[in-house]
């Protein structure tokens, strides 16, 4: 991997790797000790999304990403805008996909906050309304409200 010194270049490289499913390139953009925060699981609300939660370390993020890719067929995952301030970036992202188990489509826009150190993503947190994705999982007969 060539060294990247520009945060915008690193973020754009990460999104390009996601777009073409280049896992090697995508994970090369991450620090080995990354903290990855992808929604907080809430029983009865979003618990049926098996890839959400907080993950520490690149290997655990890889596992989470594999669960995500097993559940979702991504049709679009692209940045709409990127704002950079010193060692941080906030991106508005458009994602469209299909729940593989139900065939139901969804589309969302969400924000992701990145912190970069030594040309690697060391922290990532998503800010998302998962309603559309949850709706795509509902035909599985999963009741989002516990009994």
DSSP file (Angstrom, degrees, kcal/mol; ACC not computed):
  #  RESIDUE AA STRUCTURE BP1 BP2  ACC     N-H-->O    O-->H-N    N-H-->O    O-->H-N    TCO  KAPPA ALPHA  PHI   PSI    X-CA   Y-CA   Z-CA
    1    1 A X              0   0    0      0, 0.0     2,-0.2     0, 0.0     3,-0.0   0.000 360.0 360.0 360.0 130.2    0.0    0.0    0.0
    2    2 A X        -     0   0    0      1,-0.1     2,-0.2     0, 0.0     0, 0.0  -0.511 360.0 -99.5 -74.1 145.9    1.4    3.4   -0.9
    3    3 A X        -     0   0    0     -2,-0.2     2,-0.5     1,-0.0    -1,-0.1  -0.444  33.9-153.7 -70.4 134.8    1.5    5.9    2.0
    4    4 A X        +     0   0    0    115,-0.2    -1,-0.0    -2,-0.2     3,-0.0  -0.933  20.0 172.8-109.5 127.5   -1.4    8.3    2.1
    5    5 A X        +     0   0    0     -2,-0.5     2,-0.5     1,-0.0    -1,-0.1   0.560  59.3  79.1-109.8 -12.0   -0.7   11.6    3.7
    6    6 A X     >  -     0   0    0      1,-0.1     4,-2.1   113,-0.1     5,-0.2  -0.861  67.1-149.6-101.6 126.1   -4.0   13.4    2.9
    7    7 A X  H  > S+     0   0    0     -2,-0.5     4,-2.7     1,-0.2     5,-0.2   0.907  99.3  52.8 -60.9 -42.7   -7.0   12.5    5.0
    8    8 A X  H  > S+     0   0    0      1,-0.2     4,-2.7     2,-0.2    -1,-0.2   0.913 108.7  50.6 -59.7 -41.6   -9.4   13.2    2.0
    9    9 A X  H  > S+     0   0    0      2,-0.2     4,-2.3     1,-0.2    -1,-0.2   0.907 110.8  48.9 -62.8 -41.7   -7.4   10.8   -0.1
   10   10 A X  H  X S+     0   0    0     -4,-2.1     4,-2.3     2,-0.2    -2,-0.2   0.936 113.0  46.8 -63.0 -47.0   -7.5    8.1    2.6
   11   11 A X  H  X S+     0   0    0     -4,-2.7     4,-2.3     1,-0.2    -2,-0.2   0.918 113.1  48.8 -62.6 -44.1  -11.3    8.5    3.0
   12   12 A X  H  X S+     0   0    0     -4,-2.7     4,-2.4    -5,-0.2    -1,-0.2   0.887 110.5  51.4 -63.9 -38.3  -11.9    8.4   -0.8
   13   13 A X  H  X S+     0   0    0     -4,-2.3     4,-2.4    -5,-0.2    -1,-0.2   0.909 108.8  51.7 -63.1 -41.7   -9.7    5.3   -1.1
   14   14 A X  H  X S+     0   0    0     -4,-2.3     4,-2.1     1,-0.2    -2,-0.2   0.924 111.5  46.0 -61.5 -45.5  -11.7    3.6    1.7
   15   15 A X  H  X S+     0   0    0     -4,-2.3     4,-2.6     2,-0.2    -1,-0.2   0.891 110.8  52.6 -66.7 -38.6  -15.0    4.4   -0.1
   16   16 A X  H  X S+     0   0    0     -4,-2.4     4,-1.6     1,-0.2    -1,-0.2   0.919 109.3  50.0 -61.4 -41.9  -13.6    3.2   -3.5
   17   17 A X  H  <>S+     0   0    0     -4,-2.4     5,-3.0     1,-0.2     4,-0.3   0.902 111.5  48.4 -63.4 -41.2  -12.5   -0.1   -1.9
   18   18 A X  H ><5S+     0   0    0     -4,-2.1     3,-1.2     3,-0.2    -1,-0.2   0.918 107.6  56.1 -62.4 -42.8  -16.0   -0.5   -0.4
   19   19 A X  H 3<5S+     0   0    0     -4,-2.6    -1,-0.2     1,-0.3    -2,-0.2   0.847 116.7  34.2 -60.3 -36.0  -17.6    0.2   -3.7
   20   20 A X  T 3<5S-     0   0    0     -4,-1.6    -1,-0.3    -5,-0.1    -2,-0.2   0.257 111.6-116.0-104.2  11.8  -15.7   -2.5   -5.5
   21   21 A X  T < 5 +     0   0    0     -3,-1.2     2,-1.3    -4,-0.3    -3,-0.2   0.856  55.7 160.4  56.9  39.2  -15.7   -4.9   -2.5
   22   22 A X     >< +     0   0    0     -5,-3.0     4,-2.5    -6,-0.2    -1,-0.2  -0.715  11.3 176.4 -90.4  87.0  -11.9   -4.8   -2.2
   23   23 A X  H  > S+     0   0    0     -2,-1.3     4,-2.8     1,-0.2     5,-0.2   0.855  74.4  56.6 -63.2 -36.7  -11.7   -6.0    1.4
   24   24 A X  H  > S+     0   0    0      1,-0.2     4,-1.6     2,-0.2    -1,-0.2   0.959 112.4  40.7 -60.5 -50.8   -7.9   -6.0    1.3
   25   25 A X  H  > S+     0   0    0      2,-0.2     4,-0.9     1,-0.2    -2,-0.2   0.899 114.7  53.4 -64.3 -41.8   -7.6   -2.4    0.4
   26   26 A X  H >< S+     0   0    0     -4,-2.5     3,-0.9     1,-0.2     4,-0.2   0.939 112.0  43.2 -59.8 -48.3  -10.5   -1.4    2.7
   27   27 A X  H >< S+     0   0    0     -4,-2.8     3,-1.1     1,-0.3    -1,-0.2   0.733 103.8  65.5 -75.2 -21.1   -8.9   -3.0    5.7
   28   28 A X  H 3< S+     0   0    0     -4,-1.6    -1,-0.3    -5,-0.2    -2,-0.2   0.761  95.6  60.1 -67.0 -23.1   -5.5   -1.6    4.9
   29   29 A X  T << S+     0   0    0     -4,-0.9    92,-2.9    -3,-0.9     2,-0.3   0.608  96.4  80.7 -77.1 -11.6   -7.0    1.8    5.5
   30   30 A X  E <  S-a  121   0A   0     -3,-1.1    92,-0.2    90,-0.3     2,-0.1  -0.735  82.0-118.8-102.7 144.9   -7.8    0.8    9.1
   31   31 A X  E >   -     0   0A   0     90,-2.7     3,-1.6    -2,-0.3    27,-0.1  -0.469  28.0-118.4 -70.4 148.2   -5.5    0.8   12.1
   32   32 A X  E 3  S+     0   0A   0      1,-0.3    26,-2.4    -2,-0.1    27,-0.3   0.801 115.4  45.6 -58.9 -28.6   -5.1   -2.7   13.7
   33   33 A X  E 3  S+     0   0A   0     24,-0.3    -1,-0.3    25,-0.1    89,-0.1  -0.036  83.5 155.8-106.4  29.9   -6.6   -1.3   16.9
   34   34 A X  E <   -     0   0A   0     -3,-1.6    23,-3.3    22,-0.1     2,-0.6  -0.169  38.3-140.8 -56.5 145.8   -9.6    0.5   15.4
   35   35 A X  E     -aB 123  56A   0     87,-2.0    89,-2.2    21,-0.2     2,-0.6  -0.974  20.5-167.9-108.0 121.6  -12.7    1.2   17.4
   36   36 A X  E     -aB 124  55A   0     19,-3.1    19,-2.8    -2,-0.6     2,-0.7  -0.944   6.6-173.0-118.3 112.4  -15.7    0.7   15.2
   37   37 A X  E     +aB 125  54A   0     87,-3.4    89,-2.2    -2,-0.6     2,-0.5  -0.912   9.3 170.4-113.0 108.5  -19.1    1.9   16.5
   38   38 A X  E     - B   0  53A   0     15,-2.8    15,-2.1    -2,-0.7    89,-0.1  -0.740  62.2 -54.1-121.6  80.4  -22.0    0.8   14.3
   39   39 A X        -     0   0    0     -2,-0.5    14,-0.8    87,-0.5     2,-0.5   0.458  63.8 -94.5  62.7 150.1  -25.2    1.6   16.2
   40   40 A X        -     0   0    0     -3,-0.1     2,-0.2    12,-0.1     6,-0.1  -0.853  41.4-117.1 -92.6 126.8  -25.9    0.4   19.6
   41   41 A X        -     0   0    0     -2,-0.5     2,-0.5     6,-0.1     6,-0.1  -0.458  32.2-170.6 -64.7 131.6  -28.0   -2.8   19.7
   42   42 A X    >>> -     0   0    0     -2,-0.2     3,-2.3     0, 0.0     4,-1.7  -0.969  23.1-125.2-128.0 114.6  -31.4   -2.2   21.3
   43   43 A X  T 345S+     0   0    0     -2,-0.5   103,-0.1     1,-0.3   101,-0.1  -0.330  97.5  18.1 -59.1 132.4  -33.5   -5.2   22.0
   44   44 A X  T 345S+     0   0    0     99,-0.1    -1,-0.3   101,-0.1   100,-0.0   0.383 127.1  54.6  87.4  -4.3  -36.9   -4.8   20.5
   45   45 A X  T <45S-     0   0    0     -3,-2.3    -2,-0.2   100,-0.1     3,-0.1   0.666 127.5 -10.4-122.1 -64.4  -35.8   -2.0   18.1
   46   46 A X  T ><5S+     0   0    0     -4,-1.7     3,-2.0    -6,-0.1     6,-0.2   0.222  89.5 117.2-127.1  14.2  -32.8   -3.0   15.9
   47   47 A X  T 3 < +     0   0    0     -5,-1.0    -4,-0.1     1,-0.3    -1,-0.1   0.671  66.1  69.9 -61.6 -17.8  -31.6   -6.3   17.4
   48   48 A X  T 3  S+     0   0    0     -3,-0.1     2,-1.0     1,-0.1    -1,-0.3   0.530  75.5  90.2 -80.8  -2.9  -32.3   -8.2   14.2
   49   49 A X    X   -     0   0    0     -3,-2.0     3,-1.5     1,-0.1    -1,-0.1  -0.800  65.3-165.2 -91.7 100.8  -29.4   -6.5   12.4
   50   50 A X  T 3  S+     0   0    0     -2,-1.0    -1,-0.1     1,-0.3    18,-0.1   0.559  76.2  58.2 -72.3  -8.6  -26.6   -8.9   13.3
   51   51 A X  T 3  S+     0   0    0     16,-0.1    -1,-0.3    17,-0.1    17,-0.1   0.454  82.4 104.4 -99.4  -1.1  -23.7   -6.7   12.3
   52   52 A X    <   +     0   0    0     -3,-1.5     2,-0.3    -6,-0.2   -13,-0.2  -0.381  46.0  69.2 -85.2 161.8  -24.3   -3.8   14.6
   53   53 A X  E    S-B   38   0A   0    -15,-2.1   -15,-2.8   -14,-0.8     2,-0.5  -0.818  84.2 -54.0 132.2-171.1  -22.5   -3.0   17.8
   54   54 A X  E     -B   37   0A   0     -2,-0.3     2,-0.4   -17,-0.2   -17,-0.2  -0.918  49.5-171.3-108.8 131.4  -19.1   -1.8   18.9
   55   55 A X  E     -B   36   0A   0    -19,-2.8   -19,-3.1    -2,-0.5     2,-0.5  -0.971  10.2-153.2-127.8 136.9  -16.0   -3.7   17.8
   56   56 A X  E     +B   35   0A   0     -2,-0.4     4,-0.3   -21,-0.2   -21,-0.2  -0.940  61.0  17.7-113.3 126.0  -12.4   -3.3   18.8
   57   57 A X  S  > S-     0   0    0    -23,-3.3     4,-1.9    -2,-0.5     3,-0.4   0.244  84.5 -92.1  93.4 144.3   -9.6   -4.2   16.5
   58   58 A X  H  > S+     0   0    0    -26,-2.4     4,-2.6     1,-0.2     5,-0.2   0.848 121.6  57.4 -58.2 -38.4   -9.4   -4.8   12.8
   59   59 A X  H  > S+     0   0    0    -27,-0.3     4,-1.8     1,-0.2    -1,-0.2   0.897 108.5  45.8 -64.1 -39.7  -10.1   -8.6   13.1
   60   60 A X  H  > S+     0   0    0     -3,-0.4     4,-2.2    -4,-0.3    -1,-0.2   0.856 111.3  52.4 -71.1 -34.6  -13.4   -8.0   14.9
   61   61 A X  H  X S+     0   0    0     -4,-1.9     4,-2.8     2,-0.2    -2,-0.2   0.908 107.4  53.4 -64.8 -40.9  -14.4   -5.3   12.4
   62   62 A X  H  X S+     0   0    0     -4,-2.6     4,-2.4     2,-0.2    -2,-0.2   0.923 108.5  49.3 -58.3 -44.9  -13.7   -7.8    9.6
   63   63 A X  H  X S+     0   0    0     -4,-1.8     4,-2.0     2,-0.2    -1,-0.2   0.926 112.0  48.0 -60.8 -45.1  -16.0  -10.4   11.3
   64   64 A X  H  X S+     0   0    0     -4,-2.2     4,-2.3     1,-0.2    -2,-0.2   0.912 111.2  50.8 -61.6 -43.2  -18.7   -7.8   11.6
   65   65 A X  H  X S+     0   0    0     -4,-2.8     4,-2.8     1,-0.2    -1,-0.2   0.883 108.0  52.7 -63.7 -38.4  -18.3   -6.7    8.0
   66   66 A X  H  X S+     0   0    0     -4,-2.4     4,-1.9     2,-0.2    -1,-0.2   0.889 108.7  49.7 -64.8 -38.5  -18.5  -10.4    6.9
   67   67 A X  H  X S+     0   0    0     -4,-2.0     4,-1.4     2,-0.2    -2,-0.2   0.919 111.8  49.8 -63.4 -43.2  -21.8  -10.8    8.8
   68   68 A X  H  X S+     0   0    0     -4,-2.3     4,-2.5     1,-0.2     3,-0.5   0.938 111.1  47.9 -59.3 -49.1  -23.1   -7.6    7.2
   69   69 A X  H  < S+     0   0    0     -4,-2.8    -1,-0.2     1,-0.2    -2,-0.2   0.807 109.3  54.4 -65.8 -29.5  -22.1   -8.8    3.7
   70   70 A X  H  < S+     0   0    0     -4,-1.9    -1,-0.2    -5,-0.2    -2,-0.2   0.811 117.7  36.1 -70.5 -29.2  -23.8  -12.2    4.4
   71   71 A X  H  < S+     0   0    0     -4,-1.4    29,-2.5    -3,-0.5    30,-0.5   0.764 118.0  48.0 -93.5 -29.2  -27.0  -10.4    5.3
   72   72 A X  E  <  -C   99   0A   0     -4,-2.5     2,-0.7    27,-0.2    27,-0.2  -0.922  59.1-150.8-123.6 136.7  -27.0   -7.5    2.8
   73   73 A X  E     -C   98   0A   0     25,-2.8    25,-1.8    -2,-0.4     2,-0.4  -0.936  29.4-142.7 -98.3 113.5  -26.5   -7.1   -0.9
   74   74 A X  E     +C   97   0A   0     -2,-0.7    23,-0.3    23,-0.2     3,-0.1  -0.642  29.3 170.0 -81.6 127.0  -25.1   -3.6   -1.3
   75   75 A X  E    S+     0   0A   0     21,-2.9     2,-0.4    -2,-0.4    22,-0.2   0.763  72.7  11.8-100.7 -37.6  -26.3   -1.8   -4.3
   76   76 A X  E     +C   96   0A   0     20,-2.3    20,-2.4     2,-0.0    -1,-0.4  -0.996  54.9 160.3-142.1 134.6  -24.9    1.7   -3.4
   77   77 A X  E     +C   95   0A   0     -2,-0.4     2,-0.3    18,-0.2    18,-0.2  -0.692  30.4 140.0-150.8  94.9  -22.5    2.8   -0.7
   78   78 A X  E     -C   94   0A   0     16,-2.3    16,-2.9    -2,-0.2     2,-0.3  -0.985  51.8-107.4-143.9 149.3  -21.1    6.2   -1.6
   79   79 A X  E     -C   93   0A   0     -2,-0.3    14,-0.3    14,-0.2     3,-0.1  -0.544  19.8-172.2 -74.2 137.0  -20.2    9.5    0.1
   80   80 A X  E    S-     0   0A   0     12,-4.0     2,-0.3     1,-0.4    13,-0.2   0.754  75.5  -4.9 -93.7 -34.1  -22.4   12.4   -0.6
   81   81 A X  E     -C   92   0A   0     11,-1.3    11,-2.0     2,-0.0    -1,-0.4  -0.984  59.6-154.3-156.7 154.4  -20.2   14.9    1.1
   82   82 A X  E     -C   91   0A   0     -2,-0.3     2,-0.5     9,-0.2     9,-0.2  -0.996   6.2-169.6-134.8 127.2  -17.0   14.9    3.2
   83   83 A X  E     -C   90   0A   0      7,-2.7     7,-2.6    -2,-0.4     2,-0.4  -0.976  10.1-164.7-117.5 129.3  -16.0   17.5    5.8
   84   84 A X  E     +C   89   0A   0     -2,-0.5     2,-0.4     5,-0.2     5,-0.2  -0.942  14.1 174.6-120.3 134.9  -12.5   17.4    7.2
   85   85 A X  E >   -C   88   0A   0      3,-2.5     3,-1.9    -2,-0.4     2,-0.3  -0.922  64.3 -59.6-138.8 110.8  -11.1   19.2   10.2
   86   86 A X  T 3  S-     0   0    0     -2,-0.4   -79,-0.1     1,-0.3    -1,-0.0  -0.355 124.3  -7.6  52.8-111.2   -7.5   18.4   11.3
   87   87 A X  T 3  S+     0   0    0     -2,-0.3    29,-3.3    -3,-0.1     2,-0.3   0.146 123.5  79.8-101.4  19.4   -7.4   14.6   11.9
   88   88 A X  E <   -CD  85 115A   0     -3,-1.9    -3,-2.5    27,-0.2     2,-0.4  -0.918  51.9-170.4-129.1 152.4  -11.2   14.0   11.6
   89   89 A X  E     -CD  84 114A   0     25,-2.1    25,-3.4    -2,-0.3     2,-0.4  -0.997   6.9-161.3-138.5 142.7  -13.7   13.6    8.8
   90   90 A X  E     -CD  83 113A   0     -7,-2.6    -7,-2.7    -2,-0.4     2,-0.4  -0.996  16.5-169.9-122.2 129.3  -17.5   13.5    8.8
   91   91 A X  E     -CD  82 112A   0     21,-2.7    21,-2.3    -2,-0.4     2,-0.5  -0.949  20.9-144.1-122.6 137.0  -19.2   12.0    5.8
   92   92 A X  E     -CD  81 111A   0    -11,-2.0   -12,-4.0    -2,-0.4   -11,-1.3  -0.889  32.2-165.0 -92.5 129.7  -22.8   11.9    4.7
   93   93 A X  E     -CD  79 110A   0     17,-3.4    17,-2.2    -2,-0.5     2,-0.5  -0.927  19.0-149.9-125.1 139.2  -23.3    8.5    3.0
   94   94 A X  E     -CD  78 109A   0    -16,-2.9   -16,-2.3    -2,-0.4     2,-0.4  -0.938  20.6-179.0-106.0 127.7  -26.0    7.1    0.8
   95   95 A X  E     +CD  77 108A   0     13,-2.7    13,-3.0    -2,-0.5     2,-0.4  -0.993   7.7 175.2-127.8 132.7  -26.5    3.3    1.1
   96   96 A X  E     +CD  76 107A   0    -20,-2.4   -21,-2.9    -2,-0.4   -20,-2.3  -0.995  20.0 138.3-131.5 140.9  -29.0    1.2   -0.8
   97   97 A X  E     -CD  74 106A   0      9,-2.0     9,-2.3    -2,-0.4     2,-0.4  -0.910  42.1-108.7-162.2-172.0  -29.2   -2.5   -0.6
   98   98 A X  E     -CD  73 105A   0    -25,-1.8   -25,-2.8    -2,-0.3     2,-0.6  -1.000  25.8-123.7-138.3 132.3  -31.3   -5.6   -0.3
   99   99 A X  E  >  -C   72   0A   0      5,-2.9     4,-2.9    -2,-0.4     3,-0.4  -0.668  23.1-150.3 -71.7 118.0  -31.9   -7.9    2.6
  100  100 A X  T  4 S+     0   0    0    -29,-2.5    -1,-0.2    -2,-0.6   -28,-0.1   0.848  91.1  53.3 -62.6 -35.2  -30.8  -11.3    1.2
  101  101 A X  T  4 S+     0   0    0    -30,-0.5    -1,-0.2     1,-0.2   -29,-0.1   0.813 124.5  22.4 -73.1 -29.8  -33.1  -13.3    3.3
  102  102 A X  T  4 S-     0   0    0     -3,-0.4    -2,-0.2     2,-0.2    -1,-0.2   0.636  91.5-129.6-110.9 -18.7  -36.3  -11.4    2.4
  103  103 A X     <  +     0   0    0     -4,-2.9     2,-0.3     1,-0.3    -3,-0.1   0.493  59.7 144.0  78.3   2.6  -35.4   -9.8   -1.0
  104  104 A X        -     0   0    0     32,-0.4    -5,-2.9    -5,-0.3    -1,-0.3  -0.570  41.8-139.1 -81.0 136.7  -36.6   -6.5    0.4
  105  105 A X  E     -D   98   0A   0     -2,-0.3     2,-0.3    -7,-0.2    -7,-0.2  -0.539  19.8-176.4 -90.3 157.9  -34.8   -3.3   -0.7
  106  106 A X  E     -D   97   0A   0     -9,-2.3    -9,-2.0    -2,-0.2     2,-0.3  -0.966  11.1-162.0-146.2 162.1  -33.9   -0.4    1.5
  107  107 A X  E     +D   96   0A   0     -2,-0.3     2,-0.3   -11,-0.2   -11,-0.2  -0.967  17.3 166.6-147.7 132.1  -32.3    3.0    1.1
  108  108 A X  E     -D   95   0A   0    -13,-3.0   -13,-2.7    -2,-0.3     2,-0.4  -0.946  25.7-148.8-140.0 159.7  -30.8    5.2    3.8
  109  109 A X  E     +D   94   0A   0     -2,-0.3    20,-0.4   -15,-0.2     2,-0.3  -0.994  31.6 161.9-123.9 137.2  -28.6    8.3    4.3
  110  110 A X  E     -D   93   0A   0    -17,-2.2   -17,-3.4    -2,-0.4     2,-0.4  -0.955  33.9-114.3-149.4 167.0  -26.4    8.5    7.3
  111  111 A X  E     -DE  92 127A   0     16,-2.2    16,-3.0    -2,-0.3     2,-0.4  -0.824  21.2-166.1-105.4 144.9  -23.4   10.2    8.8
  112  112 A X  E     -DE  91 126A   0    -21,-2.3   -21,-2.7    -2,-0.4     2,-0.5  -0.999   7.5-153.1-129.5 135.0  -20.1    8.6    9.7
  113  113 A X  E     -DE  90 125A   0     12,-2.7    12,-1.8    -2,-0.4     2,-0.4  -0.936  14.8-169.7-110.2 124.3  -17.4   10.2   11.8
  114  114 A X  E     -DE  89 124A   0    -25,-3.4   -25,-2.1    -2,-0.5     2,-0.4  -0.880  12.3-160.9-112.8 142.5  -13.8    9.1   11.2
  115  115 A X  E     -DE  88 123A   0      8,-2.1     7,-2.8    -2,-0.4     8,-1.3  -0.997  15.5-159.2-119.4 132.7  -10.7    9.9   13.3
  116  116 A X  E     + E   0 121A   0    -29,-3.3     2,-0.4    -2,-0.4     5,-0.2  -0.915  15.7 170.4-116.0 133.3   -7.4    9.4   11.4
  117  117 A X  E >  S- E   0 120A   0      3,-2.4     3,-1.2    -2,-0.4    -2,-0.0  -0.991  72.1  -3.3-140.8 135.6   -3.9    8.9   13.0
  118  118 A X  T 3  S-     0   0    0     -2,-0.4     3,-0.1     1,-0.3    -1,-0.1   0.882 129.2 -57.8  51.4  43.1   -0.7    7.9   11.2
  119  119 A X  T 3  S+     0   0    0      1,-0.2     2,-0.3  -114,-0.1    -1,-0.3   0.752 117.3 104.4  62.5  27.9   -2.7    7.6    7.9
  120  120 A X  E <  S- E   0 117A   0     -3,-1.2    -3,-2.4   -90,-0.0     2,-0.6  -0.976  78.4-111.2-135.2 150.0   -5.1    5.0    9.3
  121  121 A X  E     +aE  30 116A   0    -92,-2.9   -90,-2.7    -2,-0.3    -5,-0.2  -0.727  38.6 169.9 -77.4 118.9   -8.7    5.1   10.4
  122  122 A X  E     +     0   0A   0     -7,-2.8   -87,-2.0    -2,-0.6     2,-0.3   0.606  63.8  26.6-106.2 -16.8   -8.5    4.6   14.2
  123  123 A X  E     +aE  35 115A   0     -8,-1.3    -8,-2.1   -89,-0.2     2,-0.4  -0.986  59.5 176.2-150.6 135.7  -12.1    5.4   15.1
  124  124 A X  E     +aE  36 114A   0    -89,-2.2   -87,-3.4    -2,-0.3     2,-0.4  -0.993   2.3 176.1-142.4 131.0  -15.4    5.2   13.1
  125  125 A X  E     -aE  37 113A   0    -12,-1.8   -12,-2.7    -2,-0.4     2,-0.3  -0.995  15.8-148.2-138.5 132.9  -18.9    5.9   14.4
  126  126 A X  E     - E   0 112A   0    -89,-2.2     2,-0.5    -2,-0.4   -87,-0.5  -0.762   2.8-160.1 -99.9 146.7  -22.1    5.8   12.4
  127  127 A X  E     + E   0 111A   0    -16,-3.0   -16,-2.2    -2,-0.3     2,-0.3  -0.971  35.5 153.5-123.6 110.4  -25.2    8.0   13.1
  128  128 A X        -     0   0    0     -2,-0.5     2,-0.7   -18,-0.2   -18,-0.1  -0.982  51.4-139.0-147.8 144.9  -28.1    6.4   11.4
  129  129 A X    >   -     0   0    0    -20,-0.4     3,-0.5    -2,-0.3     4,-0.2  -0.931  25.6-169.4 -99.1 106.2  -31.9    5.9   11.5
  130  130 A X  T 3>  +     0   0    0     -2,-0.7     4,-2.8     1,-0.2     3,-0.4   0.315  50.8 113.3 -83.3  11.0  -32.1    2.2   10.7
  131  131 A X  H 3> S+     0   0    0      1,-0.2     4,-2.5     2,-0.2    -1,-0.2   0.870  76.2  49.7 -52.2 -44.5  -35.9    2.2   10.1
  132  132 A X  H <> S+     0   0    0     -3,-0.5     4,-1.4     2,-0.2    -1,-0.2   0.892 113.4  45.6 -65.0 -39.8  -35.6    1.4    6.4
  133  133 A X  H  > S+     0   0    0     -3,-0.4     4,-1.2     2,-0.2    -2,-0.2   0.924 112.0  51.4 -69.5 -43.4  -33.2   -1.5    7.0
  134  134 A X  H >X S+     0   0    0     -4,-2.8     4,-1.3     1,-0.2     3,-0.7   0.912 107.5  54.1 -57.5 -42.6  -35.3   -2.9    9.9
  135  135 A X  H 3X S+     0   0    0     -4,-2.5     4,-0.5    -5,-0.3     3,-0.3   0.863 103.9  55.2 -60.4 -36.3  -38.3   -2.8    7.6
  136  136 A X  H 3< S+     0   0    0     -4,-1.4   -32,-0.4     1,-0.2    -1,-0.2   0.777 110.2  46.5 -68.3 -25.5  -36.4   -4.8    5.0
  137  137 A X  H X< S+     0   0    0     -4,-1.2     3,-2.0    -3,-0.7     5,-0.5   0.682  90.6  85.2 -87.3 -19.9  -35.8   -7.5    7.6
  138  138 A X  H >X S+     0   0    0     -4,-1.3     3,-2.7     1,-0.3     4,-0.5   0.833  74.2  68.1 -56.7 -39.7  -39.4   -7.6    9.0
  139  139 A X  T 3< S+     0   0    0     -4,-0.5    -1,-0.3     1,-0.3    -2,-0.1   0.661  82.9  77.8 -58.4 -10.2  -40.8  -10.1    6.4
  140  140 A X  T <4 S-     0   0    0     -3,-2.0    -1,-0.3     2,-0.1    -2,-0.2   0.584 116.8-110.4 -70.4  -7.0  -38.6  -12.7    8.1
  141  141 A X  T <4  +     0   0    0     -3,-2.7     2,-0.6     1,-0.3    -2,-0.2   0.618  68.6 150.7  85.7  12.9  -41.3  -12.8   10.8
  142  142 A X     <  -     0   0    0     -4,-0.5     2,-0.7    -5,-0.5    -1,-0.3  -0.702  40.4-144.4 -82.1 120.3  -39.0  -11.1   13.2
  143  143 A X        -     0   0    0     -2,-0.6   -99,-0.1     1,-0.1     4,-0.1  -0.762   3.2-156.1 -86.2 115.1  -41.0   -9.2   15.7
  144  144 A X  S    S+     0   0    0     -2,-0.7     2,-0.6     2,-0.1   -97,-0.2   0.648  78.9  70.9 -68.7 -10.8  -39.0   -6.0   16.5
  145  145 A X  S    S-     0   0    0   -100,-0.1  -101,-0.1    -3,-0.0  -100,-0.1  -0.918  87.0-129.5-106.1 120.7  -40.9   -5.8   19.8
  146  146 A X              0   0    0     -2,-0.6    -2,-0.1     1,-0.1  -103,-0.0  -0.328 360.0 360.0 -66.6 150.0  -40.1   -8.4   22.4
  147  147 A X              0   0    0     -4,-0.1    -1,-0.1    -2,-0.0    -2,-0.0   0.418 360.0 360.0 -97.4 360.0  -42.9  -10.3   24.0
